[in-house]
Structure formats: structure tokens, C-alpha cells
Amino acid sequence: MAGSSTDHARARKVRRLEADPGLAPAQAVMHMKGTSQSALRDILRGVMGDAAPSRREMVDVGQARFFSVKRTINLPLTDGSEFAWELCDPNLLVARIVEESAALQSWFADALQRKPCSEDNPWGLLIGWDENVPGNQLALQTSRKSMNLSFSFQELGPCLYSDSAWFTPVVIRSSMLGKVVGGWSRVLREYLKLHLTEPSGIKTAGLPLTLHGKLVTIYANVKVLLSDGDGLRIAFQWMGQGCLKPCLRHWNVMKKGSDRACHSSSGEYVEIDCHNPDAFRLWTHADLAMATDVIVEARRRADANEITQSRLKQIEQAYGYKASQEGLLADTTLRDTFDIVSTIRYDWMHTLLADGIVTREVWALLEVAETHGIATQEDVHNFLKEPWQHPGLKGQGRALWRIFNDYGRQANQDHSTIKCSASEMIGLYGLLRHYMETRVPPDPRLERVKLNFLLIAKVVDIFLLAKRRAMPMREASEKARAALIAHLRNHKALHGNTRVKPKTHWAFDVCETMLMDDFFMDAFIIERLHLRVKGVAQHVKDLRTYERSTLAGVTNRHAASLPDSTHVSRLVGRAVPFPGLPRASVADSAERGGLRVKIDDYVFRGESLAIVRACCEDQAELFVLVDELPLVEKLSQHSGKWRLDGGARALWRMEDINESLAWQVFPDSSEVVVIRM
């Protein structure tokens, strides 16, 4: 760790400015969204006159919160120089943000009541990272592409659905990672040591927090390390999905056509097309450490010309890693701190939805349907252009049909997959299932490939229910595992193994790790947290201070968005007293456990469907006032037609409901078709 005398002097000045009561107006408007610095100076001059801060002072005031939690780590670069990497001390960051929020103090206090922690019984850290490029799709700011890392605590439970419960201590340019000796693996190693094992680390000394005037100490250790496949590759210096061992967690899973699996008479090795999860063998902590040491020693000997580079490559391929002395896996301190293998998580969103299993199955289905003249991409395009509506997502229907317009159809054809984002596939898969089940006549030429799609769509249903805590993790794991086994068996019977990809195997890893977790963390959370970074990073002009300037804005945005209410389940927007019930309130929208509903949404309670007329809160418990709708006709296992009149008004507890995927009101407004999971 390092910090120059100039930095210390600057920090002292920043603290003086932050404590100056005369600059309170400047601090209040410092980060008004969508307002330029010059406009802010004009505002402050109008409010404060000659006492308005200078441009330099405004920058210092804006960075005051960051300087109070700043740490500097000197990273060696490949050219022999050093990079003074500025980041937030994660433990100081939590203490600072929690200190500023009575709601966060209550969340942590409640979590400690549910699960007290000690040095021998620590909380679980949830850590995720991903790269992000500021700007928009038509004007990406590639020079500002960065790796962002965020974390929280598993014990916060329902609070984890709030962005306020997540902390972002690391934003570092991808271009700089390419120059650091050891790359992101080295950077992540240094971060984890700072967070966990330094004298002030959360694993060694604990994190002191003041909660409503009472001093407590939180101890924690790593529970989850999550990223997409490429993020895991660079973090653990793994050779990736194209290598001989395309699974980071299982040592005996080989790529298709590998000699080792083909000639394993004992059945010890399997390939990625294996549909028997019981055959997969996890790396043990000790064996992965030994493999890392062998690779690091081979690399040393190759650098000393004691063995050839060809021999080094053979050793790396045999283990599937390119571990270096500077990387995370080689750090003996971290090895002694936590079991790395047990913390690794493949992200289900990237595995299934982002150029994953679902997109390939959708393409296979449409390819067969088009080949036999049963249905075309243009037919799907016209179906999606119907007035479908989605809960809480305005305009998504338009975005979905664009996947199959002239440009989209050509892109799908060129890449032999469906070219869309994971968020778009979440909205698309249920509609496509409804289309195939209700609009396409049964045809034996299509049935087996349709079954493949229905099975993998079922897995998405299960994961979404687990994500929203509508299904226990163990039950979700078992049901998803069974559906994946049936899917892979049917897929191989239909196509052979030519279309089986490493992500097909990774889906089994997702099911396996669900058994170890109480919260289903995924990259949707990380991508949502990217919005904090993007709004700041795209305005940073001086790349020499990119990390400092961006993190200063990110921490300020986090502090500015802290909740007023201690309730995670809450009414959203303007709430007014409920007529006749003075203790109750009513609003247009409410959220609970990752589920948000608003008036005119269609929601299910079991098999019953209703339309939301209002959202209510009574003594911290949420309800929805609904009109229950009579069923006219069940169209498929996942959809039906309901009449919009003749139903009874009722009050449903929000914890009992599930949202619909999409709906369409008939032109005469007398009936509605609703699609569910």
C-alpha cells in the first residue's frame, strides 16, 4: 500500500472542505443528475455569492467521501514501472455508507439478530465482477471500458434486492489491466487480501459498525465469487471454455472428443455432453493448490530454460490453468483463508440466456419449423408485433419484435442463433413458448425439438422463481437438475453432441452450487450496479485520474440513493392513507423480494388470476387490491384466457403472488390472454 505526501495533503484539505458548514449548499447540489459542472457553478454563485467554491474546491468537495475511504496499491506493470491503483477500502466504505443511513443500520442490525457472527462463525461475502463500457450502443466509450467489482453480505437476505445493500469499491480500466503483471487475477488477489487478511481486514480484525449508537463487529469470509465465463477465466487464470478441461470446478470433465475421456476404461473422465451429474468430480482445495504449484514451478523452469515452452504448454493443458506466481490461485495467504473452489459460481444468466443454451434451442426450433414450412421467423415477428404487454417494462414488446425484423432475421441466420440480450430473452422465451403451444399446429417433425425448447424454458422458470424466493433453493436445484438431464438426453438423441457447448455443462454447476447458497446471486444484479458507474464514467475527461474520479462519483451516487424507509418490502411512489383504514397506506406500485407490481398488472395466486387495482401497506405488510378474473379457457400449461368482468374484488397478500410474463387484451376489451411461468 502506498500514498504520496501530496495525496495526504490533498486528503487533509478535502476533509477540511467537507467539514466546512458554509459549503453545505455545494455538497447538496454537487451531483445533481444531468447537470454540468459549469451549470452547477452558476447555481452556487446565485445561491452563495462570493462564498461560492472555486472549480478546484468543487472537485475536492465532490471527492471528499471517496478520500475518506481511499486506499492506494502499487501494481507492477509489464514495462517495469508501477501503477498507483486507487480504490475504496471495502471495510471503510461499508462503515461510511452505513453510518449515513438509518435504514442500512436497521438492515444490518436485523441481520445480526437473525444470524449473529463471530470470528469462528463469519458472515458470507457475495462478490461479483464484470466489464462494462460507458456510453450507448451507437457511441461506446471504449477508452473508459472498466472492470467493476461489487459486494454485499448473504445474511442481509431480502435487503439484497435493493441496490443500496451493494457496495462498489473497485473500478479499474481494462486497458490498465492489460499492463499489470498478472492482469485481473493479480488485481483481484490484492483486493481480496485488502478486504480479508490485512490487519484491518474483515476476516482478521472484523468490520466495526455503529448501528443506532451501538458498536458491533462483523466478521466475514468469501461465500461467492461470481462472474461470466470470461470473467472467471481471467480471474483464475483458467484456460477457458475452449481448452481440454472446459470446466473450472470439475477436474474430470473434458471437451468433446478428448482422448482422455474416450480411453478412460474406468469411466473416471467424462465429456461436456455427459448428462449424469453424479459422474462429475470437484477439484478439492488441496488438489487445486497442488496443481497450481506444479504449473507455477513449470513456468519458472521454462523461464530458466530448464524445460521447453512446449512442455510447459502440455502441463498447463493437462490441468486447464495458466497459473502464474502473481495470480490469485498461487497466493498462499488466500488459500489459507477460504476454499476457492467452493466459492466459484457460474452466472446462470450468461449460461442460459446470453448466447447460451436457450438462444441455441430457440434457433434450433425455428430452423426446423422454417425448413418444413411450419412457421417462419417472419411469423414470429408478426406474432410479437401484436399488442403484448409486460409487467413493468414499457416498450419491451417493440424491442422484442425487432429481434425478428429484416435485420434481425439476417443476423440470426448468419450466426445460427438468436441475437438478443439476456434481458430480451427473459421477455421472449415465454412468448415463444405460448406461440409454439397455441399458434403452431402439432407436427411430428417439430415435436422433439419443441420438447427440447420446453425443457430448457422450464429451467428458466425455475431459476426465476428461485431468484424471487418463490421457490426454495434446494427444491429449485433438484427440479432444474432433472429438467437439464431430460433436456440433454433428448438433445443428444436428436442432434448428437455436435451442438453441445461448455455452457451445457455449466448449467449443472449452477444447480450444484444452488445447494450451498441462501440467495441466488446473478449478473442481473451486477449489470444493474453498472448503472452507478456508467452515469459517472462517461463524463470523466482525464483518464489519468479515471479510477479516483469515477469512484468518487459512484460513492456519492450510492450515498444519495440510500433509502429513507427501513422496509425492504414497500410501497413505491406517492402513498396516501387508505380510506377507512388510518394505519394503512395505498399507492400505485409496490415491491417485495425482487418482485414489483403496479396497477393494471396481471398477477397470479396459485391458479387464480387477478388485475391489480391498488397496492396497500398495513403495519409493514404488503397487499394488493385486485379484481379476480373468471377463467374462460385454458390455452396451454402456461397460458389461458380470462374474462375482464364478473370477478370479485379481493385483497391478496403480496408474498402469495407471482407476476405474469406477458398479456394481451382483446380488441373488444372483454377478455385477456395471460402467459405465466
Legacy VTK file of the C-alpha trace (Angstrom):
# vtk DataFile Version 3.0
C-alpha trace
ASCII
DATASET POLYDATA
POINTS 677 float
0.000 0.000 0.000
1.269 3.437 -0.756
0.307 7.066 -0.702
2.397 10.139 -1.522
2.779 13.184 0.706
0.818 15.140 -1.919
-2.052 12.676 -1.530
-2.021 13.071 2.258
-2.029 16.861 1.987
-4.870 16.709 -0.522
-6.829 14.390 1.756
-6.429 16.802 4.701
-7.654 19.674 2.548
-10.623 17.651 1.337
-11.590 16.780 4.917
-11.449 20.470 5.899
-13.685 21.400 2.972
-16.107 18.595 3.750
-16.411 19.770 7.352
-16.958 23.421 6.366
-20.659 24.177 7.069
-20.518 27.051 4.604
-20.099 24.569 1.772
-23.247 22.593 2.615
-25.128 24.039 -0.409
-22.280 22.938 -2.672
-22.368 19.437 -1.234
-26.134 19.265 -1.678
-26.087 20.031 -5.415
-22.679 18.594 -6.225
-24.038 15.548 -8.023
-27.353 16.679 -9.423
-28.166 14.243 -12.190
-27.834 15.626 -15.708
-26.319 18.953 -14.613
-22.923 20.073 -15.893
-20.205 21.431 -13.623
-20.448 24.884 -15.210
-24.208 24.972 -14.615
-23.674 23.936 -11.003
-21.154 26.747 -10.516
-23.711 29.221 -11.864
-26.319 27.863 -9.446
-23.938 28.116 -6.487
-22.861 31.636 -7.386
-26.519 32.620 -7.403
-27.100 30.999 -4.008
-23.809 31.716 -2.232
-22.458 34.783 -3.996
-18.764 35.387 -3.382
-18.683 32.463 -0.937
-19.300 30.011 -3.798
-16.460 27.482 -4.092
-13.958 27.610 -6.893
-13.845 24.905 -9.535
-10.949 23.226 -7.716
-12.831 23.343 -4.428
-15.924 21.849 -6.072
-13.854 18.905 -7.259
-12.386 18.488 -3.770
-15.830 18.612 -2.147
-17.108 16.074 -4.666
-14.255 13.710 -3.845
-14.381 14.167 -0.070
-16.364 10.990 0.617
-14.016 8.936 -1.560
-10.894 10.347 0.120
-12.260 9.273 3.498
-12.213 5.611 2.342
-9.428 5.695 -0.260
-6.575 3.200 -0.415
-3.690 3.061 -2.898
-1.984 -0.149 -4.021
1.123 -0.069 -6.209
0.774 -2.620 -9.009
3.820 -3.678 -11.089
3.458 -3.176 -14.834
4.968 -5.264 -17.608
7.239 -2.374 -18.672
8.917 -2.298 -15.242
7.058 0.740 -13.908
4.269 0.849 -11.317
0.626 1.908 -11.374
-0.729 3.627 -8.268
-4.141 1.988 -8.194
-6.737 3.960 -6.244
-9.732 2.110 -4.833
-12.075 2.209 -1.877
-11.092 0.293 1.224
-14.133 -2.036 1.226
-14.424 -2.115 5.009
-14.164 1.653 5.400
-16.666 2.039 2.550
-19.271 -0.098 4.310
-18.716 1.735 7.593
-19.018 5.137 5.903
-22.159 4.350 3.889
-23.899 2.566 6.783
-23.090 5.498 9.074
-25.017 7.785 6.706
-28.174 5.662 6.585
-30.514 4.761 9.442
-32.182 2.259 7.078
-28.926 0.407 6.408
-28.184 0.381 10.125
-31.527 -1.314 10.704
-30.865 -3.825 7.905
-27.528 -4.810 9.427
-28.953 -4.905 12.968
-31.829 -7.158 11.852
-29.389 -9.433 10.011
-27.251 -9.729 13.145
-30.332 -10.738 15.116
-31.134 -13.442 12.554
-27.534 -14.632 12.382
-25.033 -13.366 14.965
-21.470 -13.562 13.685
-18.067 -14.050 15.252
-14.549 -14.795 14.115
-15.403 -18.505 14.185
-18.864 -18.010 12.639
-18.413 -15.338 9.951
-20.963 -13.931 7.533
-20.728 -14.743 3.828
-19.383 -12.201 1.343
-21.048 -12.150 -2.077
-18.589 -10.738 -4.634
-19.215 -10.242 -8.331
-17.352 -8.547 -11.169
-17.826 -7.816 -14.833
-16.530 -5.474 -17.516
-18.610 -2.516 -18.613
-18.311 0.062 -21.402
-19.844 3.525 -20.772
-21.846 5.226 -23.499
-24.591 3.739 -25.649
-24.630 1.063 -28.332
-24.087 3.636 -31.073
-21.299 5.513 -29.279
-19.403 3.230 -26.916
-16.570 4.905 -24.991
-14.065 2.076 -25.279
-11.258 4.087 -23.659
-13.366 4.048 -20.478
-14.070 0.308 -20.532
-13.558 -0.888 -16.981
-13.752 -3.853 -14.663
-16.230 -3.160 -11.866
-16.463 -5.171 -8.646
-19.296 -5.041 -6.121
-20.073 -6.976 -2.951
-22.581 -7.491 -0.178
-23.365 -9.955 2.616
-25.518 -13.070 2.193
-27.056 -12.554 5.644
-28.774 -9.336 4.532
-31.348 -11.624 2.920
-34.301 -9.707 1.393
-32.312 -6.454 1.538
-30.068 -7.822 -1.227
-32.775 -6.945 -3.750
-32.022 -3.281 -3.032
-29.050 -1.679 -4.779
-28.357 0.204 -1.555
-27.177 -3.044 0.058
-24.392 -3.462 -2.514
-21.034 -1.673 -2.356
-18.729 -0.891 -5.307
-15.110 -0.412 -4.159
-13.344 -1.224 -7.457
-13.486 0.414 -10.865
-10.315 -0.059 -12.922
-9.703 0.496 -16.633
-9.460 -2.647 -18.740
-6.589 -1.082 -20.671
-4.634 -0.825 -17.425
-5.415 -4.434 -16.505
-3.666 -5.467 -19.714
-0.462 -3.820 -18.478
-0.479 -5.170 -14.915
1.778 -8.169 -14.278
-0.729 -10.958 -13.645
-3.662 -8.947 -15.019
-7.052 -9.035 -13.325
-6.043 -12.136 -11.356
-3.292 -10.090 -9.659
-5.624 -7.148 -9.059
-8.363 -9.356 -7.604
-5.798 -11.067 -5.379
-4.653 -7.724 -3.950
-8.241 -6.627 -3.443
-9.206 -9.814 -1.577
-6.181 -9.524 0.700
-7.110 -5.918 1.479
-10.708 -6.911 2.182
-9.965 -10.052 4.184
-6.491 -10.580 5.562
-4.837 -7.225 6.253
-4.558 -6.258 9.942
-7.788 -4.286 9.460
-9.409 -6.962 7.259
-12.931 -8.209 7.827
-11.698 -11.777 8.362
-8.878 -10.895 10.769
-9.939 -7.868 12.811
-13.567 -7.621 11.722
-15.568 -4.636 10.492
-16.602 -2.229 13.287
-20.015 -0.676 12.641
-22.060 1.743 14.707
-25.693 0.670 14.494
-28.089 3.107 16.175
-25.377 4.149 18.618
-24.226 0.637 19.451
-20.789 -0.588 18.323
-20.758 -4.060 16.748
-18.107 -6.027 14.883
-18.865 -8.036 11.760
-16.588 -10.841 10.664
-16.981 -12.252 7.170
-15.336 -14.553 4.669
-15.864 -15.181 0.975
-19.016 -17.157 0.164
-19.493 -16.422 -3.551
-17.183 -15.288 -6.370
-19.401 -14.753 -9.416
-18.808 -13.624 -12.980
-19.464 -14.755 -16.523
-17.234 -17.378 -18.154
-14.682 -14.858 -19.376
-14.599 -13.052 -16.039
-13.881 -16.343 -14.274
-11.232 -17.192 -16.874
-9.148 -14.081 -16.308
-9.673 -14.106 -12.527
-8.411 -17.648 -12.009
-6.007 -17.798 -14.989
-8.118 -20.642 -16.332
-7.660 -21.586 -20.000
-11.365 -21.137 -20.653
-14.190 -22.991 -22.324
-12.128 -23.877 -25.396
-9.446 -25.810 -23.515
-9.102 -29.529 -22.800
-10.817 -29.007 -19.425
-13.663 -26.572 -20.102
-14.983 -26.596 -16.534
-13.369 -24.511 -13.825
-14.793 -26.582 -10.959
-14.689 -30.225 -12.135
-11.297 -31.770 -12.883
-12.675 -34.806 -14.738
-14.873 -33.010 -17.284
-13.202 -32.894 -20.696
-14.005 -31.287 -24.017
-15.783 -33.302 -26.709
-13.597 -35.847 -28.479
-10.843 -35.764 -25.875
-8.552 -38.794 -25.922
-8.511 -38.962 -22.132
-12.280 -39.384 -21.807
-12.521 -41.727 -24.793
-9.834 -44.066 -23.417
-10.857 -43.953 -19.753
-11.885 -47.554 -19.138
-12.758 -46.812 -15.521
-15.129 -44.027 -16.533
-13.150 -41.579 -14.409
-13.278 -38.890 -17.098
-16.389 -37.635 -18.864
-17.024 -35.018 -21.524
-19.228 -31.936 -21.532
-22.065 -33.889 -23.145
-22.408 -36.139 -20.074
-25.969 -35.981 -18.712
-25.145 -37.689 -15.391
-24.153 -35.025 -12.831
-23.202 -37.743 -10.338
-20.194 -38.505 -12.552
-18.674 -35.025 -12.134
-15.729 -34.708 -9.722
-14.948 -31.424 -7.965
-11.442 -30.136 -7.513
-10.562 -30.330 -3.834
-8.940 -27.287 -2.296
-5.708 -29.237 -1.709
-5.568 -30.716 -5.219
-6.143 -27.344 -6.914
-3.379 -25.825 -4.753
-1.032 -28.659 -5.732
-1.887 -28.269 -9.429
-1.245 -24.519 -9.173
2.165 -25.099 -7.573
3.106 -27.575 -10.324
2.175 -25.084 -13.051
3.951 -22.171 -11.348
7.112 -24.257 -10.926
6.933 -25.400 -14.563
6.623 -21.769 -15.635
9.696 -20.858 -13.546
11.683 -23.692 -15.094
10.580 -22.739 -18.606
11.665 -19.136 -17.996
15.049 -20.504 -16.836
15.254 -22.723 -19.957
15.246 -25.856 -17.815
12.243 -27.196 -19.752
10.854 -26.220 -23.148
7.890 -23.955 -23.716
6.219 -26.917 -25.402
6.497 -28.936 -22.193
5.079 -26.025 -20.181
2.114 -25.867 -22.551
1.485 -29.599 -22.096
1.433 -29.204 -18.305
-0.943 -26.229 -18.494
-3.282 -28.078 -20.839
-3.282 -31.151 -18.602
-4.619 -29.080 -15.701
-6.564 -26.457 -17.661
-4.869 -23.491 -15.973
-2.114 -20.999 -16.859
-1.401 -20.079 -13.251
1.403 -17.625 -12.550
3.183 -16.653 -9.364
1.382 -13.298 -9.438
-2.116 -14.785 -9.794
-4.858 -15.350 -7.272
-4.569 -19.155 -7.121
-0.872 -19.010 -6.199
-1.372 -16.778 -3.162
-0.852 -18.947 -0.077
-2.433 -16.381 2.254
-5.739 -16.539 0.390
-5.505 -20.330 0.171
-5.386 -20.443 3.954
-8.290 -18.010 4.209
-11.035 -19.676 2.155
-11.748 -22.663 -0.091
-11.583 -21.148 -3.561
-13.400 -23.971 -5.389
-16.428 -23.787 -3.094
-16.855 -20.058 -3.818
-16.806 -20.144 -7.640
-20.180 -19.514 -9.306
-21.088 -19.620 -12.974
-23.709 -16.979 -13.728
-26.977 -18.574 -14.855
-27.944 -15.514 -16.900
-24.904 -15.817 -19.173
-25.074 -19.616 -19.163
-28.683 -19.850 -20.324
-29.699 -16.519 -21.832
-26.718 -14.538 -23.174
-25.679 -16.546 -26.244
-26.433 -19.573 -24.113
-28.478 -22.750 -24.115
-31.870 -21.056 -24.522
-30.846 -18.961 -27.519
-29.484 -22.046 -29.300
-32.614 -24.093 -28.592
-34.854 -21.289 -29.854
-32.831 -21.154 -33.058
-32.940 -24.954 -33.487
-36.723 -24.831 -33.080
-37.220 -22.048 -35.596
-34.750 -23.623 -38.012
-36.716 -26.892 -38.135
-40.048 -25.070 -38.287
-38.868 -22.936 -41.209
-37.280 -25.872 -43.048
-40.599 -27.760 -43.070
-42.764 -24.714 -43.745
-44.445 -24.939 -40.338
-43.531 -21.451 -39.104
-41.017 -18.759 -40.061
-39.094 -16.005 -38.334
-41.417 -13.562 -40.086
-44.412 -15.341 -38.498
-42.801 -14.876 -35.079
-42.102 -11.241 -35.949
-45.802 -10.671 -36.732
-46.854 -12.508 -33.564
-44.601 -10.302 -31.408
-45.982 -7.157 -33.068
-49.363 -7.934 -31.577
-50.166 -5.657 -28.588
-48.388 -7.743 -25.957
-47.692 -6.025 -22.657
-45.136 -6.896 -19.998
-45.029 -6.148 -16.260
-43.074 -3.008 -15.531
-41.327 -2.848 -18.922
-42.683 -0.179 -21.217
-41.911 -0.655 -24.885
-40.336 -4.093 -24.485
-42.764 -5.579 -27.000
-41.342 -3.296 -29.696
-37.792 -4.306 -28.791
-38.705 -7.994 -28.960
-40.191 -7.930 -32.441
-37.079 -6.152 -33.676
-35.161 -9.373 -32.960
-37.025 -10.850 -35.933
-37.275 -7.882 -38.318
-35.343 -7.920 -41.613
-32.026 -7.077 -39.946
-32.631 -9.378 -37.006
-33.563 -12.357 -39.181
-30.391 -11.954 -41.198
-28.238 -11.690 -38.064
-29.890 -14.788 -36.596
-29.298 -16.675 -39.845
-25.662 -15.571 -40.130
-24.820 -16.644 -36.557
-27.139 -19.686 -36.336
-28.547 -18.403 -33.045
-30.880 -15.727 -31.743
-29.051 -12.418 -31.464
-30.505 -10.711 -28.424
-29.581 -9.671 -24.899
-30.297 -11.701 -21.784
-32.961 -9.185 -20.720
-34.677 -9.513 -24.082
-34.618 -13.317 -23.860
-36.299 -13.113 -20.434
-39.208 -11.366 -22.135
-39.057 -13.509 -25.263
-38.922 -17.109 -24.047
-42.420 -17.143 -22.520
-43.985 -15.565 -25.607
-42.253 -18.057 -27.913
-43.434 -20.940 -25.745
-47.005 -19.598 -25.968
-46.656 -19.222 -29.740
-45.457 -22.801 -30.180
-48.064 -24.234 -27.834
-51.081 -22.339 -29.163
-50.424 -20.956 -32.648
-48.432 -23.779 -34.298
-50.404 -26.967 -35.060
-48.891 -30.215 -33.727
-46.456 -31.709 -36.219
-44.344 -34.843 -35.611
-41.414 -33.242 -37.447
-41.315 -30.498 -34.828
-42.286 -32.268 -31.611
-38.869 -33.457 -30.376
-37.096 -30.160 -30.986
-40.054 -28.362 -29.385
-39.702 -30.619 -26.332
-36.047 -29.545 -26.082
-37.095 -25.911 -26.017
-39.867 -26.521 -23.473
-37.483 -28.328 -21.125
-34.898 -25.551 -21.147
-37.659 -22.940 -20.793
-38.762 -24.839 -17.689
-35.257 -24.385 -16.264
-35.554 -20.616 -16.797
-38.912 -20.664 -14.990
-37.325 -22.458 -12.031
-34.334 -20.129 -11.841
-36.584 -17.058 -11.932
-38.749 -18.469 -9.135
-35.627 -19.174 -7.058
-34.293 -15.688 -7.777
-37.544 -14.171 -6.458
-37.616 -16.524 -3.451
-40.879 -18.050 -4.679
-39.226 -21.498 -4.597
-36.705 -22.802 -2.016
-33.170 -23.119 -3.348
-32.912 -26.868 -2.719
-36.199 -27.576 -4.475
-35.206 -25.329 -7.373
-31.839 -27.073 -7.671
-33.400 -30.538 -7.792
-36.121 -29.600 -10.280
-33.734 -27.715 -12.573
-31.246 -30.593 -12.460
-33.934 -33.094 -13.506
-35.061 -30.835 -16.375
-31.459 -30.371 -17.553
-30.861 -34.141 -17.555
-34.018 -34.717 -19.628
-33.082 -31.842 -21.947
-29.543 -33.075 -22.618
-30.692 -36.656 -23.187
-33.310 -35.517 -25.682
-30.879 -33.083 -27.310
-28.272 -35.796 -27.928
-30.891 -38.216 -29.255
-31.988 -35.545 -31.709
-28.760 -33.797 -32.716
-25.927 -35.957 -31.384
-23.337 -33.977 -29.432
-22.304 -31.577 -32.190
-24.306 -28.685 -30.703
-23.353 -29.338 -27.078
-21.272 -26.455 -25.707
-19.445 -25.968 -22.386
-22.371 -23.856 -21.156
-24.491 -27.015 -21.374
-22.310 -28.479 -18.633
-22.049 -25.223 -16.684
-25.825 -25.287 -16.161
-25.311 -28.382 -13.996
-22.727 -26.407 -11.990
-25.352 -23.734 -11.372
-27.723 -26.356 -9.941
-24.940 -27.826 -7.821
-23.915 -24.507 -6.252
-27.536 -23.530 -5.530
-27.480 -26.151 -2.781
-24.809 -24.124 -0.956
-26.492 -20.716 -1.108
-29.395 -18.922 0.565
-29.516 -16.155 -2.068
-29.485 -16.738 -5.821
-26.958 -14.151 -6.956
-26.663 -13.446 -10.680
-25.219 -10.973 -13.174
-28.516 -9.083 -13.434
-27.531 -7.579 -10.072
-24.028 -6.720 -11.301
-25.343 -5.174 -14.526
-27.827 -3.088 -12.573
-24.966 -1.806 -10.413
-23.088 -0.874 -13.600
-25.584 1.975 -13.975
-23.958 3.687 -10.989
-20.644 3.570 -12.810
-21.830 4.421 -16.321
-23.524 7.647 -15.296
-20.256 8.900 -13.801
-17.619 7.319 -16.037
-18.913 8.746 -19.310
-18.248 12.274 -18.009
-14.707 11.670 -16.707
-12.380 13.591 -19.035
-8.954 12.975 -17.519
-8.140 9.268 -17.835
-5.039 9.713 -15.675
-7.334 10.020 -12.647
-10.108 7.815 -14.023
-10.320 5.429 -11.074
-10.362 8.219 -8.494
-12.858 10.414 -10.306
-15.200 7.562 -11.165
-15.218 6.017 -7.699
-15.765 9.441 -6.134
-18.918 9.838 -8.203
-20.013 6.237 -7.606
-19.746 6.517 -3.810
-21.625 9.833 -3.886
-24.384 8.322 -6.009
-24.647 5.395 -3.635
-24.955 7.731 -0.659
-27.508 9.911 -2.454
-29.736 6.911 -3.228
-29.848 5.453 0.294
-33.421 4.572 1.323
-35.455 6.592 3.808
-37.513 3.613 4.943
-36.187 0.602 6.826
-38.700 -1.602 5.000
-37.322 -3.517 2.030
-40.833 -4.576 1.065
-42.507 -1.235 0.496
-44.872 0.925 -1.458
-43.202 2.725 -4.340
-44.022 6.293 -5.257
-46.546 8.598 -3.597
-48.551 6.878 -0.871
-51.776 8.213 0.707
-53.928 6.981 3.615
-56.224 4.096 2.761
-59.874 5.257 3.007
-61.374 3.991 6.246
-58.089 2.453 7.496
-55.996 5.200 9.110
-52.994 2.907 9.775
-52.831 1.686 6.166
-51.455 3.398 3.057
-52.136 2.911 -0.631
-50.027 3.589 -3.740
-49.819 2.688 -7.420
-46.840 0.345 -7.062
-45.095 -1.918 -4.549
-42.021 -4.142 -4.399
-41.130 -7.198 -2.384
-38.244 -9.644 -2.765
-37.319 -8.605 -6.297
-40.968 -8.549 -7.428
-42.505 -5.205 -8.353
-46.179 -4.824 -9.246
-48.205 -1.803 -10.250
-51.809 -1.033 -11.034
-53.197 -2.767 -14.131
-50.628 -5.587 -13.900
-51.933 -9.157 -14.006
-50.805 -11.370 -11.128
-51.349 -14.987 -10.097
-52.101 -16.521 -6.722
-51.845 -20.235 -7.339
-54.085 -20.859 -10.360
-56.169 -17.715 -9.820
-55.575 -14.582 -11.900
-56.391 -11.005 -10.971
-55.752 -7.480 -12.166
-54.115 -5.103 -9.687
-56.204 -2.089 -8.724
-54.051 -0.724 -5.888
-51.077 -1.590 -3.685
-51.519 -1.368 0.081
-49.378 -1.423 3.201
-50.669 -2.126 6.694
-48.207 -2.348 9.596
-45.272 -3.154 7.262
-47.196 -5.947 5.472
-47.954 -5.524 1.774
-51.191 -6.374 -0.002
-52.584 -5.857 -3.476
-56.196 -4.880 -4.005
-57.310 -6.899 -7.021
-60.243 -7.837 -9.199
-60.230 -11.617 -9.564
-60.985 -12.721 -13.125
-63.094 -15.707 -14.230
-61.292 -18.273 -16.394
-62.765 -18.657 -19.864
-60.388 -21.204 -21.351
-57.054 -22.810 -20.519
-54.963 -22.401 -23.671
-51.862 -24.301 -22.552
-50.000 -25.299 -19.421
-48.578 -21.770 -19.310
-51.417 -19.592 -20.602
-55.131 -19.029 -20.527
-57.961 -16.702 -21.446
-59.848 -14.809 -18.729
-62.920 -12.564 -18.763
-62.359 -8.999 -17.612
-65.735 -8.596 -15.929
-67.730 -10.602 -13.441
-64.915 -11.109 -10.944
-64.871 -10.383 -7.241
-62.763 -7.728 -5.533
-60.263 -9.174 -3.065
-57.176 -8.372 -1.022
-54.184 -10.646 -1.713
-51.005 -10.768 0.355
-48.096 -9.786 -1.847
-45.959 -12.658 -0.580
-48.504 -15.085 -2.116
-48.468 -13.742 -5.661
-46.389 -14.298 -8.794
-46.207 -11.972 -11.751
-47.234 -12.924 -15.263
-44.767 -12.925 -18.158
-46.986 -11.115 -20.676
-50.605 -10.431 -21.565
-52.766 -9.210 -24.412
-56.190 -7.590 -24.043
-58.622 -8.427 -26.844
-59.790 -5.529 -29.051
-63.292 -5.529 -27.560
-61.678 -5.307 -24.069
-63.821 -8.137 -22.747
-61.135 -10.833 -22.449
-57.402 -11.070 -21.810
-54.828 -13.745 -22.659
-52.165 -14.050 -19.949
-48.899 -16.027 -20.062
-47.307 -17.321 -16.869
-44.165 -19.202 -15.861
LINES 1 678
677 0 1 2 3 4 5 6 7 8 9 10 11 12 13 14 15 16 17 18 19 20 21 22 23 24 25 26 27 28 29 30 31 32 33 34 35 36 37 38 39 40 41 42 43 44 45 46 47 48 49 50 51 52 53 54 55 56 57 58 59 60 61 62 63 64 65 66 67 68 69 70 71 72 73 74 75 76 77 78 79 80 81 82 83 84 85 86 87 88 89 90 91 92 93 94 95 96 97 98 99 100 101 102 103 104 105 106 107 108 109 110 111 112 113 114 115 116 117 118 119 120 121 122 123 124 125 126 127 128 129 130 131 132 133 134 135 136 137 138 139 140 141 142 143 144 145 146 147 148 149 150 151 152 153 154 155 156 157 158 159 160 161 162 163 164 165 166 167 168 169 170 171 172 173 174 175 176 177 178 179 180 181 182 183 184 185 186 187 188 189 190 191 192 193 194 195 196 197 198 199 200 201 202 203 204 205 206 207 208 209 210 211 212 213 214 215 216 217 218 219 220 221 222 223 224 225 226 227 228 229 230 231 232 233 234 235 236 237 238 239 240 241 242 243 244 245 246 247 248 249 250 251 252 253 254 255 256 257 258 259 260 261 262 263 264 265 266 267 268 269 270 271 272 273 274 275 276 277 278 279 280 281 282 283 284 285 286 287 288 289 290 291 292 293 294 295 296 297 298 299 300 301 302 303 304 305 306 307 308 309 310 311 312 313 314 315 316 317 318 319 320 321 322 323 324 325 326 327 328 329 330 331 332 333 334 335 336 337 338 339 340 341 342 343 344 345 346 347 348 349 350 351 352 353 354 355 356 357 358 359 360 361 362 363 364 365 366 367 368 369 370 371 372 373 374 375 376 377 378 379 380 381 382 383 384 385 386 387 388 389 390 391 392 393 394 395 396 397 398 399 400 401 402 403 404 405 406 407 408 409 410 411 412 413 414 415 416 417 418 419 420 421 422 423 424 425 426 427 428 429 430 431 432 433 434 435 436 437 438 439 440 441 442 443 444 445 446 447 448 449 450 451 452 453 454 455 456 457 458 459 460 461 462 463 464 465 466 467 468 469 470 471 472 473 474 475 476 477 478 479 480 481 482 483 484 485 486 487 488 489 490 491 492 493 494 495 496 497 498 499 500 501 502 503 504 505 506 507 508 509 510 511 512 513 514 515 516 517 518 519 520 521 522 523 524 525 526 527 528 529 530 531 532 533 534 535 536 537 538 539 540 541 542 543 544 545 546 547 548 549 550 551 552 553 554 555 556 557 558 559 560 561 562 563 564 565 566 567 568 569 570 571 572 573 574 575 576 577 578 579 580 581 582 583 584 585 586 587 588 589 590 591 592 593 594 595 596 597 598 599 600 601 602 603 604 605 606 607 608 609 610 611 612 613 614 615 616 617 618 619 620 621 622 623 624 625 626 627 628 629 630 631 632 633 634 635 636 637 638 639 640 641 642 643 644 645 646 647 648 649 650 651 652 653 654 655 656 657 658 659 660 661 662 663 664 665 666 667 668 669 670 671 672 673 674 675 676
